[in-house]
Amino acid sequence: KAHPDVFNILLQIFEDGRLTDSQGRVVDFKNTVIIMTSNVGATLIKKEAALGFRGTNEPEEISYKEIKNRVMGELNKTFRPEFLNRIDEVIVFKSLTKEEIQKIASLIINNEVKKLLEERKIDLETTEEIKELLTKEGYDSNFGARPLRRTIERLIENPISEKLLAGEFKEGDCVLIKAKDGKIIFSKKKK
């Protein structure tokens, strides 16, 4: 999606290990690892998954190799050879599974919501149903897990913050977050 000039700048960095700006300043890239991402081939992977690309008796590794070959073909159509030849390795990521999205949801809850409550000496418990609801609401096959963070903020963090401000949860409480009939329920759990 970048302008061709961006690729020319990257070529200079890859070739010389340094970059000179318009004012003559030099930035050294010799001890730098550059990681780039692209969505080239993403629609291909999505189509293959929808069509049942991998047969039931076909090993997952063969399917991955075939998908990687097809994605590499797309990369070759999209990027100039001199650009691709300077890249050490291309990694094609598999789509996230439901279980992986739920793990990501748990990590976000533990790193954000739980910390917010721990600062106020309040415990937090969540159910599997809440993780399933967040996965359903926060995962988009086009964007992966990116919308999950905003979903947790909208459905969990903001309501908890409002309840804290309203005095519904206090020091020593244990907040239980569960889902029922597609709705999120916040309650105090008896210790």
SEVEXPA-510057 format. One record per residue (C-alpha): residue number from 0; x, y, z. Coordinates in nm, 2 decimals, padded with zeros to 4 digits. Example, Ala and Ser with C-alpha at 12.3 -4.5 7.8 and 13.67 -1.06 7.14 Angstrom:
! SEVEXPA-510057
0_01.23_-00.45_00.78
1_01.37_-00.11_00.71
***
This chain:
! SEVEXPA-510057
0_00.00_00.00_00.00
1_00.30_00.23_00.04
2_00.41_00.48_-00.22
3_00.69_00.35_-00.45
4_00.93_00.61_-00.29
5_00.90_00.42_00.04
6_01.03_00.10_-00.13
7_01.31_00.30_-00.28
8_01.41_00.42_00.06
9_01.39_00.07_00.20
10_01.61_-00.05_-00.09
11_01.87_00.21_00.01
12_01.86_00.08_00.37
13_01.89_-00.28_00.26
14_02.17_-00.22_00.02
15_02.39_00.03_00.21
16_02.29_-00.03_00.57
17_02.23_00.34_00.61
18_01.99_00.61_00.51
19_02.07_00.97_00.42
20_01.79_01.23_00.46
21_01.74_01.54_00.25
22_01.96_01.74_00.49
23_02.25_01.51_00.46
24_02.21_01.34_00.80
25_02.30_00.97_00.80
26_02.12_00.71_01.00
27_02.31_00.38_01.05
28_02.10_00.06_01.01
29_02.39_-00.19_01.02
30_02.28_-00.35_01.36
31_01.91_-00.33_01.29
32_01.65_-00.59_01.24
33_01.37_-00.47_01.01
34_01.04_-00.65_01.04
35_00.77_-00.57_00.78
36_00.42_-00.69_00.75
37_00.19_-00.71_00.45
38_-00.16_-00.83_00.38
39_-00.05_-00.95_00.03
40_-00.21_-01.29_-00.01
41_-00.45_-01.25_00.28
42_-00.76_-01.27_00.06
43_-00.61_-01.58_-00.10
44_-00.56_-01.75_00.24
45_-00.92_-01.65_00.34
46_-01.06_-01.79_00.02
47_-00.87_-02.12_00.06
48_-01.00_-02.16_00.41
49_-01.35_-02.09_00.30
50_-01.33_-02.35_00.02
51_-01.19_-02.61_00.26
52_-00.84_-02.59_00.10
53_-00.70_-02.87_00.32
54_-00.87_-03.21_00.28
55_-00.95_-03.41_00.59
56_-00.67_-03.66_00.52
57_-00.42_-03.41_00.41
58_-00.15_-03.32_00.67
59_-00.16_-02.96_00.79
60_00.21_-02.90_00.69
61_00.14_-02.98_00.32
62_-00.14_-02.73_00.32
63_00.08_-02.47_00.48
64_00.35_-02.52_00.22
65_00.09_-02.49_-00.06
66_-00.05_-02.17_00.09
67_00.30_-02.03_00.14
68_00.38_-02.10_-00.23
69_00.07_-01.93_-00.34
70_00.14_-01.63_-00.12
71_00.49_-01.61_-00.25
72_00.35_-01.60_-00.60
73_00.13_-01.30_-00.49
74_00.44_-01.13_-00.34
75_00.63_-01.17_-00.67
76_00.34_-01.01_-00.85
77_00.32_-00.72_-00.60
78_00.68_-00.63_-00.52
79_00.98_-00.57_-00.75
80_01.24_-00.85_-00.76
81_01.52_-00.63_-00.64
82_01.31_-00.55_-00.33
83_01.22_-00.92_-00.26
84_01.58_-01.03_-00.31
85_01.70_-00.82_-00.02
86_01.45_-00.98_00.22
87_01.61_-01.26_00.43
88_01.29_-01.45_00.51
89_00.92_-01.44_00.45
90_00.69_-01.59_00.71
91_00.33_-01.67_00.63
92_00.11_-01.67_00.94
93_-00.18_-01.91_00.97
94_-00.52_-01.77_01.07
95_-00.59_-01.75_01.44
96_-00.81_-02.03_01.58
97_-01.10_-01.96_01.82
98_-00.89_-02.09_02.11
99_-00.61_-01.85_02.02
100_-00.85_-01.56_02.01
101_-00.98_-01.66_02.35
102_-00.62_-01.67_02.49
103_-00.56_-01.32_02.35
104_-00.88_-01.20_02.51
105_-00.76_-01.35_02.84
106_-00.43_-01.18_02.81
107_-00.59_-00.84_02.74
108_-00.83_-00.88_03.03
109_-00.54_-00.99_03.27
110_-00.31_-00.71_03.15
111_-00.56_-00.43_03.14
112_-00.88_-00.49_03.33
113_-00.73_-00.70_03.61
114_-00.45_-00.44_03.67
115_-00.71_-00.16_03.68
116_-00.90_-00.35_03.95
117_-00.59_-00.46_04.14
118_-00.49_-00.10_04.18
119_-00.81_-00.06_04.38
120_-00.76_-00.40_04.56
121_-01.05_-00.56_04.38
122_-01.03_-00.92_04.25
123_-01.16_-01.03_03.91
124_-01.30_-01.35_03.78
125_-01.43_-01.43_03.43
126_-01.62_-01.72_03.29
127_-01.55_-01.92_02.97
128_-01.88_-01.78_02.83
129_-01.74_-01.42_02.85
130_-01.44_-01.52_02.65
131_-01.66_-01.69_02.39
132_-01.87_-01.37_02.37
133_-01.56_-01.15_02.33
134_-01.42_-01.38_02.07
135_-01.75_-01.37_01.87
136_-01.78_-00.99_01.90
137_-01.41_-00.90_01.87
138_-01.28_-01.12_01.60
139_-01.30_-01.02_01.24
140_-01.16_-01.25_00.97
141_-01.05_-00.95_00.77
142_-00.86_-00.78_01.06
143_-00.78_-01.08_01.28
144_-00.76_-01.00_01.66
145_-00.71_-00.62_01.61
146_-01.07_-00.53_01.69
147_-01.06_-00.75_02.00
148_-00.89_-00.48_02.21
149_-01.15_-00.22_02.12
150_-01.43_-00.47_02.19
151_-01.29_-00.55_02.54
152_-01.26_-00.17_02.61
153_-01.62_-00.11_02.50
154_-01.78_-00.42_02.66
155_-01.57_-00.46_02.98
156_-01.34_-00.17_03.06
157_-01.58_00.11_03.01
158_-01.87_-00.04_03.20
159_-01.64_-00.14_03.49
160_-01.50_00.21_03.50
161_-01.85_00.35_03.52
162_-01.94_00.10_03.80
163_-01.62_00.19_03.99
164_-01.71_00.56_03.97
165_-02.06_00.49_04.08
166_-01.92_00.30_04.38
167_-02.07_-00.03_04.29
168_-01.74_-00.21_04.35
169_-01.52_-00.13_04.64
170_-01.19_-00.25_04.79
171_-01.20_-00.61_04.89
172_-01.48_-00.70_04.64
173_-01.44_-00.97_04.38
174_-01.60_-00.88_04.04
175_-01.74_-01.17_03.84
176_-01.79_-01.10_03.47
177_-02.01_-01.35_03.29
178_-02.22_-01.37_02.98
179_-02.58_-01.48_02.95
180_-02.80_-01.47_02.64
181_-02.54_-01.25_02.46
182_-02.53_-00.99_02.74
183_-02.25_-00.92_02.98
184_-02.33_-00.93_03.35
185_-02.11_-00.77_03.62
186_-02.17_-00.89_03.97
187_-02.00_-00.91_04.31
188_-01.89_-01.26_04.39
189_-01.92_-01.36_04.76
190_-01.58_-01.46_04.90
***
